[in-house]
Each structure stands twice: as structure tokens, then as C-alpha cells.
Amino acid sequence: LKYPGSVIGAVAASAPVLAFPGMSPTFDAETYWGVVTRDASDAIAGCDRLVRRAFTTLFAASAVELTHAFRLCTPLQQLGTGTANRGTQEPGTRTVESGGTHPELGRGESDPEDAKSRLAMFLAVAFDTMAMGSYPYPSNYMTGGGDAPKLPSWPITAACRAMVNAVSSPGDKKVQDHNAAAENAVESMALLEGLRDAAGVFNNASGSAGVCYQLPADDEYDGIWDYQWCTELLPQETYFATDGRRDMFWKSTPNATWVADRCRRTFGWIAEGAGPRRRWIAASTVGAV
């Protein structure tokens, strides 16, 4: 970018070359999750629609129902506020203070909408990772390499197959009396369990997760990329917006206040005048505007 006259050609691997503030044309961050969605829709027809319905169902379900459907080690209603409340968010629009309690709730109680958002992000990141590592052969590149378990070939296809199978064959939960409410409950549970099993292609790649899942304390954390986001605003997908229409997720729009608060809490010293340098990358290349 800086010395194009000296380069004949280049290949960017996992490098969003123009996806920085100050670049022209402006980067549309919502397109990232749209591409993840396209992977699912291309894998098995209708998979993206089922996943979208499942996330809608997730935000409408109770904490007890979600704890059961997703086999959570800690009941969702007991989880403290995490980091997934990312600004303007629907469903779950309340902004939660970083101390871990909602001002309308008692001490030690978590905001149920924020806890749902933590669960949703845990699941979305699985789809994100499988889309990035959707190779035509088994690979453990996305699970850590070495002795880490391998994802199956075309993991997004495997995830969509799990999603479709759960919804089309709810098994012994079939309702015999054609009670509409009961049928809706069965369908909702099938969607949630399908979402669990689909994300489980990555989240339980080893097949030995045990009887329950433990949600990460920080769903946004991504090692060095998290650090670089907070110092130079390198693109990171967990900070990208979703709208639930162009993608199969839910409406969530991280804002600058949320990002700044998160960086301050995670890397406190960064907020003391050391960064983030929002336009440094653009200013150091010919992309500055």
C-alpha cells in the first residue's frame, strides 16, 4: 500500500488490507458476518434461516430454558455481567455497568439479557471460526495445531447438517395431541439444541467436553488481536456489527464508548493517553483520507 510502485503483486492471507479507519473506500464491518452467513447458506440450503431463527429463539427464551438446552455448567441466571453488551443491541438493549450488576437488579444478580448475549457470542464465534477454517480436509489449524483435535472437513457443512437434523428430527419430543403451544415449545427447543450441536462442531471438537459447557469469562478476548484492536484498531470480527437481516445472527452495534470502556478494563494503561491510535495505519500508508 505504501510503496505500490515497488511491488508487482502480493497475496494477503487473513489481512484485511483496507479495513481500517481513515481508508477509502470506507470499510463496511457488517459485511464480515454476512460472509460467514453465506458460507452456511452455500453449505446446506436453508441453514442460515434456521440459525437466524435459533438466535431469535435464544433471546426470547428464559435463562432456565437456555441452561437446559445448551447444557451450561453454570445456570445462565447466575452468570455475572460479561463483555458481550456491545452498545446498541436488540434484543437486550439495556446497558450494563462494568461492575457486574444491573442497577435495577439486586447485588450479585446478573442482567439476563447480557447473559444471553454472552451465550450468543460464544455460539457466533464458533461459526466464525469454522467459516475461517472451512477446509476440504480434517484440520486442527483453527483449534490450536499440534495435538489439538481436528475439525472435520468442511466444518460449516457439518455444523449445518447438525442444525438441520435437529430441527427436522426432534425425536422423542414429538407432540401427539397437536397442541399448538406444545408444538411451538418443541420447535423452539429443537432450534436451540440444533444451534448447540452446530456450534459444538467447534466448541466440542474433541468430543470430550463432558456433560456441560462452561462459557468463557470474556467472549471478546482474542489474544494479540484483542491487544492490537485496543492500540491500533486492527479489525477483529467480534467487534463488528451484525443486523440479523444481512446475516444470520442478531442486531448488535458496538459503539466507541463500549470499545473504549472494554479496552480500559482489559488493558488499563492503554487508556491513559497511549492509544488507541485510530488512524495510525491509514496515516502510515497511502490510504489516509
N, C-alpha and C positions, 0 to 999 in steps of 0.2 A: 504493500500500500504506500509506503513512504518513498520507495525508490523503484517505481514500476519500470523505468527505462533500463534498469539493470537486470530485470527478470524476464525470462521468456515464458515460463509457465510455473504454476505452483499447485499443489494439492493440499487442501485444508481438511484435516481429519479431526472432527469434533471441535472445530474452531469457527465460531460464528463471526466471521470476519467483519461484517458491517453492523453487528448488533450491539452498538454502543451509543450512549447519549452523545449528541453532537454530530452524528454521522448523517449523511444524506445519500439516499432517501432515509426517512425515519423508519426505524425498526418497529414492526407490529408484534409485540410479545405474545399476543393471544394466538398467533399462528402456530406456535410451538405445540400446544396441546391439541390443536387441530390436526397436526401431522400425526401425533400419537393416535388420535381418533381414526384417521384414515387408515393407519396400519390395521386397526381392529376391523373396520368395515371391509377392507380388502381381504382380510383373513377368512372370515365367515360372514356371509350376508346377514345383516340384522344384528350382529354382535354389538355394534356401537349403540344401537337403540336400546338394547337390553341393559347395557351398562349404564346408560343415561337414566333409564327408569329405576335401576337399582340405587343409584345415588340419590334420586328424588325420594325413593322409599326410605333410604337411610336417614335422611334429615327429618322425615315425618314420623319415624318410629320412636318408641320410648327407649330410654337407656337400658332398661331391663331386657327388652326385646333384642337390642343390638348386642348386649353382652352375651346373650344366649346364641344368637345367630352367628356371631363372629368368634365364638369360643375365646373370649377375653379372659386372661388370668385375673385381672383386677376389674371388678364391676365398673362400667363406664361412669356410673353416677358417683363413684368415689375418686375419680381421676381429677387432680388439680388442673388448673389452667395451664395449658402448654403454650405453644408458639404459633398455633395454626390460625388464630383470629387475625386475618391479614388485611384489615381495613374494611372497606365496604364489602359486605358479604350477605348473600341470600341463598338459602335460609340461614338464620343465625346472624343477625345484624348487630347484636349488641357488642360494644367494645368493652373488653375486659382488661382491668388493670393488671400490671405485670406481677403483682403480689400474689396472685393465685386465687383470689376470691372475687366474686361479683358483689358490688355494693348493695345489691338488693337481696343477696343471699347471706346465710349465716356464716360465721367463721369456719373455715375448713371445708365448706361445701363448694363444689365446682359448678361453673356455668355449664348446663347440659349442652347448649348449642356449641360452645367452644370444644367440649369433649368430643362431640360428634365431628367437628371439623378436624380434630387431631386424628380420629379414626379414618375419616375420609382421605386425608392427606397420606396416611400410611398406605392406603389401598391405591391411591392415584400414583404414588411413587413407584409401586410395583409395576403398573402398566407402563409408566415412563421408562423404567429400566429395561423391561422386556422389549420395548419398541427399539431402544438404542442397541440392544444386543440380540435382535431377532435374526440370528444366523441360520443358515440351512443345515447346520450340523450341531450336535451337542457341544456346549462350550461352558467353561466356568470363568470366562473373561469378566463377566459382569457380576459374578459372585465372589471375586477375590483372587482367582487363579490358584496355582499350587494344588493343595489338597482339597480345596473348596468344592462343594457339589456342583455338578453341571446342570445347566438349564437344558431342556430338550431342544431339539432342532425346531426352528420356527416357534419360539415360546409364546408369541402373541396368538398364534393359531391354537396352541394347546390351551391357553387361557380362555380364548373364546369358545373352544369346544366345551370346557368345563362350565362356562356360563350358560351356553345353550342347553346342554344336557340337564343342568339343574332345573331350568325353567320348564323344559319340555317333559321332564320325567320326575315330578316331585315325589314319586314313590309312595310310601305308605301314608303320606299326608293327604291323599285324595279324599275329597268330600263326597259322600254318597247321597246326602239329602238335598243337594243343590241349594243350600242356604247361601245367599249372596254374600253376606258378611263373612261367613266362614270361608267361602271360596276366595274372597279377596285377601283374607288373612293368610291362606295357604300360598296364594300367588306372591304376596309380599315377602313371606318367609323364603320362598323359593328364589326370589330375586336376590335377597340378602345373602343367602347361602351360596348362590351361584357367584356372586361378587367375591365372597370369601374364598371360594375354591379357585376362581380365576386368578385373583391376586396371589393365592397360595402357590401357584406355579413358580413364582419367585420367592415369596415370603417363606415358603416351606420347601425350598428346592431340595433339601436333604431328605425330606420325608420324615424327619425325626423331630419336628417341632414340639412333640408331646401332645398333651391334651388341651393346651391353650396357647394363645398368643399374648405376648407382653408388648404393649405399644411402646415405641421409643419415647424417651423423655423429651426429645427435641426432634420433631419430624422434619424441620427445615435444615438440620445440620448436614453439611456435605463436605466436611474436612477442609482441604485447602481451597476449594471453590467457594465455600462459605466465607472464608477469610478474605479471598480476593474480591468477593462481592462487596464486602464492607469496607474495602480500601480503595478499589478501583472500579467497582460496579461492573465486573465481568458478568455476562449473562448467566443466570442459573435458573433452571426451569421451575424450581419450587417457588420462586418469586414472580413467575409470570402469571398473568391474569387468565382466568377462564370465564366463559359466559354461559355454559350449559346449552348453547344453541349450535355454535360452530364446532363445538367439541362435545364429548360425552361425559363431562364432569358436572360442575355446579358453578353458579355465579360467584366469583371471588375476585376482588380487585385490590391487590396490595397497594398501599399508598406510601408516600415518602415518610410520613410520621411513623407508621408501623416499622418500616425498614430501619429508620434511624434509631428507634427505641430498641429494636431487636439487636442491632449492631452494638449499641451502647451496653446492653445487658450481657451480650456474649463476649465482646472484646472491648471492655470498658474504656481502655486507654485510647482506642481509636477515635472515640467521640470528642476527645479533648484537643481538637484543632489539628489532629494528624490526618484526618480524612473523613469520609472517603473523597477521593479525587474524581468527581463525577465525570469530568470531561478530559481527563488526562490522556486517555488512549486516543480520542479523537484529535486532541491538540497536538499529539506527537506524530500524527500521520496526516496524510492529505485529506482525511475525511472530516476535518474540523469545519464547522459552519458558524 
